[in-house]
Amino acid sequence: MGNFIKKYESFIFLVIGMIIVLLVNPKGNFPLNDDWRYAFMVQSMLQEGNFALNSEIAPTILFQAVWGYLFLTFTDFFSFTNLRISTLVLSVTALWCLHLLLRKQWLGQPTWRGVALLAFNPIFFVLSFSFMSDVPFLAICLGSMYFYLQFLKTSQFKYRILATLLALLACWVRQPGLFLILAFELNYLWQNRKDSKKWRSSLFIITLALGQYFLIETVVKAALDLRENYIKVESEYFVTILKDPGEFIFDLGTRTLMTIFYLGLFVLPLIYPIIKTFFRQIKNPKSLFLLLLGFNLMIATIGWWWLGRIFPFGGNIFYNWGLGPQLLFDTKDLSLAPPNQMPKIIMYLIGICCQVNGSCLLILLGNYLLKKWKEPVNLFLGLLLLLYFGAMSVFSFFDRHLLLIFIIILIWLYQMKIMSINRRPYLFLALMLIFVFFSIAGTRDYLQWNRIVHENRQVLLKKGVPSRDIDAGLANNGFYEVRVEGAQYHFSFQEVEGMEVVEKYEYFSWVVLKNKELYLLSGKLVQ
C-alpha cells in the first residue's frame, strides 16, 4: 500500500485537491476581503487597456495583476471566479515548491507533514480562494528559497541565478521580496568574507535588487500614473522609528508575542514532538515549562480581563467559528460583536495551548540557533526572519503576513529533526484532521455568505435600486464605490435597532453544522 501511494502520490494529491476545491466551491463573481483593490487593476487592464486603481494599496501587485489578466483572457470578460482560480494555481505551486524543498534537503523525514501543515493552515487555505496578494507572493518566495537552498547544498551557480530572478519577481507582487536577496547575499558575504571575488558578486546582486526596488517605486509607478494610489510604506517605517521610538518598541513587543502565539497555532499538530523535544534538550525543563505556563496564563488573562482582547486577537482572517473577516454593516461599520460567538473561555483555553506551544518552540529555536547560527541555511533564514518581521511589525501587521515566517519556522523544524519524531502519530493526525475540517468548512462558509450577499445585491439592482443605495459590505462597497453613509439598504449578520428588516436569508454553516442568518436592513446610518 505504501509503495502504491508513493508511486502515484502526485495523482492522488491532485484528485484530493480537486475534490476539496469542489467542496469549497470558489464560484461567484464577488470580491473578498481586500482583493477588490487588486481586482480593479485587472478589470482596468481588460476593459480599458491600462493599469488603474480606485483606492490606496501597499503591495506592488503589478505581476499579480498581469497574472490575473492572463486568466481572464481565456474568457474575455471580468470574473472574480477566474481570479480565484488564478490564485489556486499559485497555491498548488507553493505546495509543490515546498514539497521539492523539503524532499531535496531533508531525505528521511516525512515531507508530507510539512506540506499538510501549509496546505491546511487555515489562513493559507482561505487566502487560496481569494485574489489577495499573500499566496502569490508566498509561492514565488518558496520557489526562490528552494533554489537558494539548492545553491547552498550544491554550489551550482545556476541555482543562485534562478533564486535571484524569482526574488526579483516577488518584488513585483510585494516589496518584501527584496529581503530574500538581502538576507541571502549578506549571508553569502559572511560565509565568504575572505574572498573578494565573491564579495563583488554579492554586492552587484544587492545593488541590482535595490536598483529594481527604486525603479519600481520612482519610475514604474510614475509611468503608470499610480504613485498617488500607493501607500509609502518605507517612509512610514522610518518615520515611526525616528518620531516615536517608544511606540516602535511597544509595537515590536506586542507583535512579537502575537507572532509567537500564532506560530504556536500553526504548528499545533506538532505539539507532542515539540514538547517532547523541549523536555529532552532544555536544561531544567520542568521548572522552565511551569514558568512558561504561568507567564502565558498571565498574558492571556491580562489580555482578556484588562485589554478586552482574546485569542485570536482580532486577526484579519481568523476569527472564532470561522474564517475570513466579517466586513458587513453591523460588524464593520457599527463595530457590533458578531452573533453566535464561541464561548470566550473556549477561545481562552485554545489560546493558552497555542501560546505554550509557541513559547516552547521559541525556546527550542533559540537553543538550536545559539549552537548552529553560523550554518549557511540557518544564517540565511535568520536574516530573512529579522528583516521581514522587522518591517512587518511596524506597518500592515496582519495574521496573513505571518505565512512567510511560518515557512521559515517549518524549515527549522526539519533542521532540528522534530518532524522525524513518530511517537504518538495519532495525536498529529487527529489535530491535523481538525485543521482540515476547519479550513474547508470555514472557507466554504465564508464564500457562502458572501455569495448570498452578492446574489441578493443583484436582485436589488434588477428591481431598480441604484448601486449607491446598496451597502453590501466593505469589499463590494470598495469595488463598486459605494459610501455606507449614503446607502439605504444594508446587509448585516444581525438585526440592528432603528432599522427595518427587509429580508432574512438562511444558509447552512459547515463549521457549526446548523443554519445561520443574514439580514437585509433598510435605513440610513446615523452618524
N, C-alpha and C positions, 0 to 999 in steps of 0.2 A: 504493500500500500504506500509506504514511504517513498519507494523508488518511482511509483506511478505519479505521485504528487510532484516529486522533484522534476520528473521528465516533462510534465505538462503544466508546470506551475504558472507560466505566463498565460496560457489559455484559461486555466482555472480562475486566476485572478481577474482576467478580462471579463469572463462570464459573471463572476460575483459582482464586479464593478458595475456592469450593465444592469443587473438586477437591482442593485442599490439605487442607481440613478432613476430607474423606472419607479421604484417605491417612493422616492422623494418627489419626483415629478417636477422638473425645472421649468415646465411650460408656463408661459404667461408674459404678456407684454407690459410689465410694470417694473419700476425701479425698486431697489432695496438699499437700505442704509444710505450711504453717501455715493453710491455708484452712479446716480443720476448726473453728478458733476462731470464724470469722465465720459459717460454715455452721450452727453450733449455734444462733446467734441467729435465723437464718431458720427453722430447724426449730421452734424455740420459738414463733415468730410463727404458723407454720402449724398446729401441733398444740395449743398452749396459749393462743394469742391474746395473747401478751405478749413483750416483749423480755427475753431472758435470756442469760447467758454461763456457761460452766463452766470458764473459765480466765482468766488475765490477758492483756489485749491493750493495745497502744499506740494504734493508729488509732481515730478516732471511729467509723467504719464504719456509722453509722446509715443514711445514704442508700443505701449498697450493700446493706444488709440488706433494705431496702424494695424496692429494685430486684430483688434475687433472689427475694423473696417474690412479686412480681408475675409472674415467670416460672413459679413453682410453682403459682400459682392456676389456670393452664390445665389442669394435670393433677390438682390437689388432692391430691398426695402428694409427699413429700420425695424429691429426687433430685439427686445431685451432677452428673449429666449435664446437667440443666436449668440448674443454677447455672453450669456451664462455658459453656453456650450463652449465658447472660446476659452473661458476660464477653466472649465472642466478638463479640457485637453491639456492645459498647462498644469493642472492639479495632478493628473496622471503622470505627466512628465516629471514633476517634482518627486513623486513617489518612486519612479523608475530611477532617477538620478541618485536618490538616497539609497536605494537597493544596490546599485552599482558601487557607490561609495563604500558602503559597509561591507559588501562582499569582497571587494578588491583589497580593502585594508585589514579586515579582521576575519580571516578564514577560521572556521571552527566555532565561531559564535553565531547564534541564530539571528540572521539579518531580518527575518520576518517580524520579530518583536519590535525592532526599531521602526520598520515600515508601518506596522499596525498602529504603533503609538502616534505616528504622524497622521496616518490616514483617518483615524477616528479620534484625533484631537478635536474636540467639539468646535473650537474656533476655526481651525483649518478646514474642517468639513463644511461648516455653514458658509464660509467665505468662498469655497469652491463653487457654490451655487449662486454667485453674485458676479458683478463686474468691478468689484473693489480691486485695489492695486496690490494687496498683500500676497495673494497666491502667485500671480505672475512674477512679482519681484522675488519671492522665495524660490520659485522654480529656476530662475536664471542664476540666483546665488548658489543654489545646490549644484548646478552644472559647473559653475566656476570653482566651487570648493572641491568638487570631485577631481577636476584637472589639477588644481593646486596640490592636493594631497598625492595625486599620481606623480607629479613632478618631484615632490619631496621623497617619494619612495624610489623612483627610477632615475631621477636627474635628467630625463629626456626633455630637451628644451621645447619641443612641440607642445607639451602639456602646459608649460608656463605661458606660452603664447595664447593657447586656447582659453586658459583660465582668465588671462588679462582681457581678452576680447569679450568674454561673457560678462566680466565685472564692469567693463566699459558700457556694455549693452544694458546692464542692470541700472546704470545711472540714468538711462532714458525712461525708466519707469519710476524709480525713486532715488533721490540723491545719495542716500547712504550706501549705494553700491560702490561708491568711492572708497569706503572703509575697507572693502575686501582687498583692494590694491595696496592701500597704505599699510594695512596690517601685514600682508604677506611680504611686501618689499622691505619694510622695517625689520621684520623677522629675518629676511634673507641678508640684509645688511649686517645684522648682528652675527649671524652664523658664518658670514664670510668677511668679517671686519678687517682681515689682513690681506684680502685680495682686491686690489684696486680696480681690476678689470670688471669684476662682479659688482663692485660699488657703482661703477659708471653705468652698468646696465640697469641697476635698480633705480638710480637717480633719474635716468632717462625715462623709465616707465612711470615713476612718480610724477615727473614733470608733464608727461603726456596725459596722465589721468587728471591732474589739476588743471591742465590746459583745456581739456574737454569740459570739465566742470564749469570753468569760467566762460567758455564758449557758449555752452547751453544757457547759462544764466544771463549773459550780457548781449550775446549776438542772436542766437536762435530764437529766444523768446521775443526779442525786439523785432526780429524779421517777420515773425508770425503775428506780430501785434498782440501779444498775450501778456506782456510784462505786468500790466495793471491787474491781471487776474491771478497772479501768483503771490502767495504769502512769502515774504522774505525771511525764511526760516533761519538762515545763517546769521542775519543781523539780530534777530530775536534772541538767539543763543548767546552772543557776546554781550548784548545789552543787559540781559538778565544777570550774567556773571559780574559785569562791571558795576551796574547800577544798584543791584540788590544782592550781594553775595550771601546774605543771610537767607533770603528766600531760595536762592540756588541750593544752598546746603540742606535746607529743610526739605525742598522738593526731592533732592537726591536721596535723602534718608528715607522718606516715606515711600518713594517709588522703588527703592531698593527692597524694602520689606514686602511691598506688594508683588514685586517680581519673584522673590523667593517663594511667596505663598502660591502664586500662580504656577510656578515651575513644580512645586510640590503636587499641585493638582494634575499637571500634565503627565507626570511620571508616577501617579498614584498606583497604577497596576504593579509597579516595581517596589512597592513599599516593603515587602518582605526581604528581598535581596539587599535593598538599601539599608534597612535597619540591621540585618544580619551582618553586613559588611561593617557597619558602624561599630557594632559590639566586638567585632573581630579585630579591627585595625586601630581603633582610637583608645588612647590611654584613659583609664578610669571611666569607662563607658557608662556605667550605671549612674554615677554622680552627674556626669555631663548631660546624659539623657534626661534625668529628672530636672536639671537646671533649664534645659531647652523646653521641656514640657511646661514648667512653671512660667517661664518667660512668655511663651506663646499663649498660655491661658490668660496671662495679664494683658497682653497686647489685644487679644480678641475681646476680652471683657471691657477694657477701656474703649475700644473702638465701638462696641455695641452700646454701652450704657452712657458714655460721656460724649462721643462724637456722633452717635446715631448711625454708624456705618458698620455693616456686617458683610461677611463674605457673600458674593464676590466683589464687594466694594464699588458697586455701580459701574461695572465694566461696560465697554461699548458694545460687546457682542453677547457675553454670557450673563444670563440672569436666571433666577430660580424658576423652576418649572418650564424652562425653555431656552431657546437660542434666538439671537437677533435682537437688536434694540427695539423697544416698544415706542414708536415715534408717532402715535396718534394724538388727537386733540387733548384727551384727558391726562395722559401721562407726560406728554412733551410740553404742551402749552400751558396747562393748568398745574402741572407738577403734582398730580394726584398719584397716590400709590396704586399700582396695578391690582386688580381684583384677584382673588383666589391665590394669594401668595403662599409659598411653602412656610410652615411654622418657623419662626426665627431661630428657635432652639435647634432645629434640624440643620439649618444653614450654619449656625454657630459651631455645631459638632463637626460638620463636614469641613468647615474652615480650620478647626483645630487639627484635624487629621492632615490636611494639606500643609498647614504651617509646620507641623512637626516633621513631616516627610521632607519638606523643602529645607528645613533647618539642618536635619541630619545630612541631607545631600550636600549642602553648603560646607559643612564641617569636613565631610569626606573629600570634597573637591579641594578645599584649602589644604588639607593634609597631603593629598596627592600632588598638588602643584608645587608645594614647598620643596618637594623632592625632585620633581620632574619638569619644572618650568622651562628649563633650557632646551628640552627636546623640541625640534623644529615644529612638529604638529601642535604641541601644547603652547608654544610661544605665539604661533600664528593665531590660534583660536583665542588665546588670552588677550592679545592686542585687538583682535576683532571685537571681542566682547566689550572691552573697555571703551573703544572708540564708538561703537554702536550704542551701547547703553548710555554712555556719557551724553550723546546727542539726544537720544530719545527721552532721557529723564528730565529735560528742560522743556521741551515742547512736544505736542502731539503724542502724549503718553496714553496709549490705549492697550487693552489686553491683547488685541490683534497684532500689535507691534512686537510682541514677545516671541513670535514664531521663529525668527532667526536665532534668537538666544536659546530657544528650546532645541534647535538643531545642534548648536554648539555644545549644549549640555549632553545631548544624546550621544554625540561622538565621544565625549569624555567618559560617558558610562561604558562605552565599548573599550576605550583606552584602559579603564580601571578593571575591566573584565567582570563588571557587575551583571552584564547581560548573559553571561555564561552560567550563572548560578541557577540550577534547575530544580532545586528543592522547593516544595510547595507550588508546583506549576498550576495547580487547580485554583489557587488564590489569584494568580495572574490572569488566568483565563476567565474566572468569574468577574473580576473587576473590569477586564477588557470587554466582556460582553455587555456590562453596564454602560461603558463608554460607547460601544457600537449602537446599542439601543437608543441611548440619549441623543447621540449625534444624528442618527437617522430620523428618529421621532421628532426631536426638537426642530430640525431643519424643515421637515415636512410641514409641521405646524406653522412655522414662520412663513413659509411660502403660501400655505393655505389661507391664512388670514389676510395676507397681502393680496392674494388673488381675489378674495371676496370683496375687498375694498375696491380693487381695480374694476371688477365686473360691475359692481353697483355704481361706481362713478360713471361708467359707460352708460348705464341705464338712465342716470340723471341727465347726462348730455343728450341722449336721444329724446328725452322729454322736453328738451329746450332750455334746460338750466345752463347758464353760462359757466364756462370753466372757472372764472374768477370767483364764483359763488360756492365752489366745492372745495372744502378743506379735506383732502384725502391723506393727510399725514405728511411728515417732513419731506420724504423722498418725492412723492407726487407733486407737492407744492413747489419744491425746488425746480423740478424738471419742467413743470407747466407754468411756473412763475405766478403762483397764487399767494396772496397775502392772507394769513389767517384772520387778521382784524377785519377784513372786508368780506369774508365768506359768510354765507347764510347757512350752509349745510356743513356738518362736521361728523366725520367717522370717529367713533370712540369705543373703548373697551368696556365702558360702563355708563350708566345714566348720570347726567350732570344736573344739579339743581338749577332751576331757572330756564332750562331748555326743554323743548318738546321732543319726545321720541317719535320719529317719523317711521322708522323701520327697525326691526330686530332680526339679526341673522344668527344662525347657529352653525357650528362646524364641529366635527369630532376631533378632539385632541388626542394624538397618539401618545403623548407624554403622560397625561393623567388618565387616559382611557375613559373619557367622558366628554359630553358636549360642553363647548364654551360659547360665549355670546360676543357679538359685535353690535354696535348701535349706530344708526344714522340719526343725528340730532339736528334740530333746527333752532337757530337763534344767533344773535351777534355776540362776539366776545366782548365782555365788559372790561375795560382797562382799569 
